[in-house]
Amino acid sequence: MTKFVVDLNSKVIAPEQKIWVVHPGRVRSHADTFLSENAIFLEFPGLTLRPSHLQDDNALRQSIRQSGAVKSNKGFVRSDGSPILLSDFAAAAGTDVSVHLRTVKHLTNRMMRGDLVVVPTRGAGGQVLFGEVSGDFFPQQVIRVPSMPYADVPVRRVKWLQNRLKSDLPSYLVRYFEKPPAIAEVARDKYTESFFDYAYDAYSTASTSWVSVNAPSYDGSDFLGAVAPAQLIALAVALFNAAEKHADVSQLSYDQIVTAFYDENALADAQLKFMSPGRYNLKDRDARLAKFINAFIALALAGALSACGASGNSVAAENSQSPNDPATGDLTAMIGLATKAPKAVLTRAENQAADSKKKLGLSVPAKVK
């Protein structure tokens, strides 16, 4: 008796998780430092941020004005030799610091652990960095930036996730990179949540789930090489629909299952990237189907599908990225029903997965333990 465990390795995105676009400096020159330091920052050298300042706009405005002088003089001493002191600067509101105050508060107060950070680099052909805020803000977290070696800058720590080409993103997302401020929150809606597609290989929200099935060895020279993975995905969709209906598939062939239960409308979005590296991007309508596809293909790649269906064996889904994922219980039951398909069907799926892995390097985020 064997119990197979498939780890979905999928991010569950909470409703309160925010999306932030962060420009890496006025001329976007700090992207490399962002990456090497696992941090984001503003071009405010010497910014004084005591804990009491974080709730005091007057103190923040005063510190921002001092930082501007430090940057202009490249240090804490003016050209006439006089020191640049915090007490020299006004704390009152003014147009000179109104935007800066907002961006500093974004960095220090409003960003929360787990929020998505999107960093566009310079040029239309540049990259876009995706990361997550990895901790709370602490005033003592500072670094020295090569271009501003004369004073510390406060930072927010980030766990970097993905680097994407800007040209891969749709224009309705790229437009958020066009103008300052240095840090801006992007309101979440059905369009802007597409930023998550580029940050995570698998994720779910309250209404949808997404998985990217990777084919890194696909070079575009043989379009027929994309057929077997597409058939495997179609079988997974069909078995998911059959499981939802508690339909008996134990006497049906592979083709009969797909013909009877495949529904192209089950996926809200399905993209096949016909270039190297290849990629199948799948988004569902119910926050479960893409997770099921992720798990099903992982089991097929591991050669475990037919074994899961053998007498006495069992399979369970878990999610190491989000251990409290409520979908794992339903998915465990649905995968169990899917593996009641005839052994010939499951073996064919395993063979397709093995062939696709050999030819295309096919992989999914989920892993079988």
C-alpha positions in Angstrom: 0.0 0.0 0.0 1.5 3.4 -1.1 0.2 6.9 -0.4 1.3 9.4 -3.0 1.5 13.1 -2.0 1.4 15.8 -4.6 2.6 19.2 -3.4 0.8 21.9 -5.4 3.5 24.5 -4.7 1.0 27.2 -5.4 0.7 30.7 -4.0 -2.7 31.6 -2.4 -3.1 35.3 -2.9 -5.1 37.0 -0.1 -7.7 39.7 -1.0 -5.6 42.3 0.9 -2.4 41.6 -1.0 -1.4 44.8 -2.8 0.4 45.4 -6.1 3.1 48.1 -6.1 5.0 49.5 -9.1 8.5 50.7 -8.0 10.8 52.6 -10.3 14.5 51.9 -9.6 15.6 55.5 -9.5 14.9 58.6 -11.5 16.6 57.1 -14.6 15.9 53.5 -13.5 19.6 53.0 -12.7 19.3 51.0 -9.4 17.7 47.8 -10.7 21.0 45.8 -10.3 21.3 47.1 -6.7 17.7 46.1 -6.0 18.5 42.6 -7.1 21.9 42.2 -5.4 20.7 43.7 -2.1 17.2 41.9 -2.1 15.8 45.3 -1.4 14.0 48.4 -2.8 14.6 52.0 -1.8 14.0 55.6 -2.7 16.7 58.1 -3.8 16.6 59.8 -0.4 20.2 59.5 1.0 20.5 60.3 4.7 16.7 60.1 5.3 16.2 60.2 9.0 13.5 57.7 10.0 13.2 57.2 13.7 10.2 55.1 14.8 8.3 58.2 15.9 8.7 59.7 12.4 6.7 57.0 10.8 3.5 58.4 12.3 4.5 62.1 12.1 4.1 63.8 8.8 5.8 66.9 10.0 8.9 65.0 11.0 8.9 63.1 7.7 8.6 66.3 5.6 11.5 67.8 7.6 13.6 64.7 7.0 12.8 64.6 3.3 13.9 68.2 2.9 17.1 67.4 4.7 17.7 64.4 2.4 17.3 66.6 -0.7 20.0 68.9 0.6 22.3 65.9 1.4 21.8 64.6 -2.1 22.5 68.0 -3.7 25.7 68.5 -1.7 26.7 64.8 -1.9 27.1 64.6 1.8 26.1 66.3 5.1 28.3 69.4 4.6 27.4 72.3 2.3 29.9 73.9 -0.1 30.5 76.7 2.4 31.5 74.1 5.0 28.4 74.4 7.2 26.7 71.1 8.4 23.3 70.1 7.0 21.2 69.7 10.1 17.7 68.4 10.5 16.7 71.5 12.5 17.5 73.7 9.5 14.4 72.5 7.6 10.8 73.3 7.9 8.2 70.7 8.8 5.2 72.4 7.2 3.3 71.0 4.2 4.3 72.2 0.8 4.3 71.3 -2.9 8.0 70.6 -2.8 7.5 67.5 -0.7 3.9 66.4 -1.1 4.6 63.6 -3.6 7.7 62.6 -1.8 5.9 62.3 1.5 3.4 59.9 -0.1 6.0 57.7 -1.7 8.0 57.5 1.6 4.9 56.5 3.4 4.2 53.8 0.8 7.7 52.4 1.4 7.6 52.6 5.2 3.9 52.3 6.3 1.7 51.0 3.6 3.6 48.2 2.0 2.9 44.9 3.9 4.7 41.6 4.0 3.7 39.5 1.0 2.7 42.4 -1.2 3.8 42.1 -4.9 6.5 44.5 -6.1 6.9 45.1 -9.8 10.1 46.9 -11.0 10.4 48.0 -14.6 13.9 48.5 -15.9 15.0 51.0 -18.5 13.9 50.8 -22.2 11.1 49.1 -24.1 13.3 46.0 -24.4 14.2 46.0 -20.7 13.2 43.6 -18.0 10.5 43.6 -15.3 11.4 42.3 -11.9 8.8 40.7 -9.7 9.2 40.1 -6.0 7.4 40.0 -2.7 7.9 42.3 0.3 9.6 39.9 2.7 9.3 41.7 6.0 8.2 44.6 8.0 9.9 48.0 7.8 12.6 48.8 10.3 14.4 52.2 10.3 17.7 50.5 11.0 17.6 48.6 7.8 19.8 50.7 5.5 22.4 50.2 2.8 25.0 52.3 0.9 24.2 52.6 -2.8 27.2 52.8 -5.2 25.9 56.0 -6.8 25.2 57.6 -3.3 28.2 56.5 -1.2 28.0 59.5 1.1 24.9 58.5 3.1 22.7 55.5 4.0 19.3 54.9 2.4 16.5 53.0 4.2 15.3 49.9 2.4 12.4 47.5 2.3 13.5 43.9 2.0 12.2 41.9 -1.0 12.3 38.3 -2.1 12.7 38.3 -5.9 10.5 35.8 -7.8 10.8 36.3 -11.5 12.5 38.4 -14.2 10.4 38.9 -17.4 10.9 40.8 -20.6 8.9 43.9 -20.7 7.8 42.9 -24.3 6.1 39.8 -22.9 3.7 41.9 -20.9 0.5 43.2 -22.5 0.2 46.9 -23.1 -2.5 47.3 -20.5 0.0 46.4 -17.9 3.0 48.2 -19.4 1.1 51.5 -19.2 1.5 51.4 -15.4 5.3 51.8 -16.0 5.1 55.1 -18.0 5.1 57.8 -15.3 6.2 58.6 -11.8 5.7 58.6 -8.8 8.6 56.4 -7.7 6.2 54.1 -5.9 2.6 53.7 -6.8 -0.1 51.2 -5.8 -2.0 49.5 -8.6 -5.6 48.9 -7.7 -6.5 45.3 -8.2 -9.1 44.3 -10.8 -9.6 41.6 -13.3 -7.0 43.2 -15.6 -4.3 44.3 -13.2 -4.4 40.9 -11.4 -2.6 39.7 -14.5 0.6 41.0 -12.9 0.4 37.8 -10.8 0.6 35.7 -13.9 4.2 36.9 -14.5 5.2 36.7 -10.8 4.1 33.2 -10.0 4.2 29.9 -11.8 1.1 28.8 -9.9 -1.3 30.8 -7.8 -4.9 31.2 -6.8 -7.2 34.0 -5.7 -10.7 33.7 -4.3 -12.1 33.4 -7.8 -9.5 31.9 -10.0 -6.3 29.8 -10.2 -3.4 29.9 -12.6 -0.7 27.5 -13.6 2.1 27.8 -16.1 3.2 24.5 -17.7 6.8 25.0 -18.8 8.4 23.6 -21.9 11.9 25.2 -21.8 13.4 23.0 -24.5 10.8 23.8 -27.1 12.6 25.6 -29.9 9.7 26.3 -32.2 11.1 24.1 -35.0 8.5 21.3 -34.6 5.0 22.5 -33.8 3.8 18.9 -33.5 5.9 18.7 -30.4 3.2 20.8 -28.7 0.4 18.3 -29.4 1.1 15.7 -26.7 1.1 18.3 -23.8 -2.1 19.8 -25.2 -3.7 16.4 -25.2 -2.6 15.8 -21.7 -4.1 19.1 -20.6 -7.3 18.2 -22.4 -7.5 14.9 -20.6 -6.9 16.6 -17.2 -9.8 19.1 -18.0 -12.1 16.3 -19.0 -11.3 14.2 -15.9 -11.9 17.2 -13.7 -15.3 17.8 -15.2 -16.1 14.1 -14.9 -15.1 14.1 -11.3 -17.3 17.2 -10.6 -20.3 15.3 -12.1 -19.3 12.1 -10.2 -19.3 10.4 -13.6 -18.1 6.8 -14.0 -15.2 6.8 -16.4 -13.8 3.3 -15.5 -15.0 1.8 -18.8 -14.1 4.6 -21.1 -11.1 5.1 -23.4 -8.8 8.1 -23.4 -10.6 9.6 -26.5 -14.1 8.8 -25.1 -13.3 10.6 -21.9 -12.0 13.7 -23.7 -15.0 13.7 -26.2 -17.6 13.3 -23.4 -16.2 15.6 -20.8 -13.8 18.2 -22.3 -15.2 21.7 -22.2 -13.2 24.5 -23.8 -15.1 27.0 -21.7 -13.9 25.5 -18.4 -10.7 27.7 -18.8 -11.1 31.4 -18.7 -7.8 31.8 -20.5 -5.5 29.3 -22.2 -2.3 30.5 -23.9 0.2 28.5 -25.8 3.5 30.3 -26.3 4.9 29.1 -29.6 8.5 30.3 -29.1 11.5 29.2 -27.1 11.1 28.6 -24.3 7.6 27.2 -24.7 4.8 27.7 -22.1 1.2 26.7 -21.6 -0.5 29.4 -19.4 -3.8 28.3 -18.0 -6.3 30.2 -15.9 -9.6 28.8 -14.7 -13.0 30.2 -13.6 -13.4 28.4 -10.2 -10.0 28.5 -8.4 -9.6 24.7 -8.7 -9.2 23.5 -12.3 -5.7 24.9 -12.8 -4.6 23.4 -9.5 -6.0 20.1 -10.6 -4.1 20.3 -14.0 -1.0 21.2 -12.0 -1.3 18.1 -9.8 -2.5 15.8 -12.6 0.5 16.6 -14.8 2.9 16.3 -11.9 1.6 12.8 -11.2 1.9 11.9 -14.9 5.5 13.2 -15.0 6.3 11.1 -12.0 4.9 8.0 -13.5 2.5 7.8 -10.6 -0.9 8.1 -12.2 -1.5 4.4 -12.8 0.0 3.5 -9.5 -2.4 5.9 -7.7 -5.3 4.0 -9.3 -4.1 0.6 -8.2 -5.9 -1.2 -5.5 -4.9 -0.2 -2.0 -3.0 2.9 -3.0 -4.1 6.5 -2.4 -3.2 10.1 -3.2 -3.4 13.3 -1.3 -2.9 17.0 -2.3 -1.0 19.5 -0.1 0.4 23.0 -0.7 3.7 23.8 0.9 3.6 27.5 -0.2 0.2 27.9 1.4 -0.3 25.1 4.0 -3.9 26.3 4.9 -5.0 26.2 1.3 -8.7 25.2 1.5 -8.7 23.6 -1.9 -6.5 20.7 -1.0 -9.3 18.6 0.4 -11.5 18.9 -2.7 -8.5 18.3 -5.0 -7.5 15.1 -3.0 -11.0 13.8 -3.6 -11.1 14.8 -7.3 -7.7 13.3 -8.1 -8.8 10.1 -6.4 -11.8 10.0 -8.7 -9.7 10.8 -11.8 -7.4 7.9 -11.1 -10.3 5.5 -11.3 -9.9 5.9 -15.1 -8.8 2.7 -16.8 -5.1 1.9 -16.4 -4.6 2.1 -20.2 -5.8 5.8 -20.1 -3.5 6.7 -17.2 -0.6 4.8 -18.7 -1.1 6.7 -22.0 -1.0 10.0 -20.0 2.2 9.0 -18.3 3.8 8.1 -21.7 2.7 11.5 -23.1 4.2 13.2 -20.1 7.5 11.3 -20.3 7.8 12.0 -24.1 7.0 15.7 -23.5 9.6 15.9 -20.7 12.2 14.3 -23.0 11.5 16.5 -26.0 10.4 19.7 -24.4 11.6 19.6 -20.8 7.9 19.7 -19.7 7.5 20.6 -16.0 4.9 22.0 -13.6 5.3 23.7 -10.3 3.7 20.8 -8.4 5.9 17.9 -7.2 5.2 14.4 -6.1 6.7 13.2 -2.9 
